[in-house]
Amino acid sequence: MPRSTITTPSALGVLALGALTLTGCSALGDVAHDRVTSEAATRADLDAAPDWLPADARDITSVAGTGGKASDTTPTTLVFTSADGVTDGSCSTAPRQSAPTMDVEDAPDVYGATEVLRCGPWSMTSKGDRWIAWTPNPGDGGS
């Protein structure tokens, strides 16, 4: 005689949670926190990279808010590795007054930096060859 199984709503919830865990918690976290996370192995893998991003940039993670109304006001944090570093001639150092609003796991700690490298609407700092850049950057020099 075949055995039947009754599936309860709580069992379905456990199965759904397990499926979400297997398909990626970051997607669920992104939706819950109004952000979009993307990753690229190298600068060449990006559709659009800021001009200041070094050619040797790798292990790139970008977290952007989804609530901004214009691309220049959308909070974005970019974390990457670069041995060459940011050398764009249009960048200058300024006292750090801002900090990223979008968190990226394993990013350098910006709160230990007293100065940042400012490249237009972006500010950045590094620890060794690991960099963190963010926008907007109110108060970090400029107008």
Summary of the structure (lengths in Angstrom):
residues: 143
radius of gyration: 20.0
end to end distance: 79.3
largest distance: 79.3
contacts: 358
relative contact order: 0.15
helix: 20%
strand: 30%
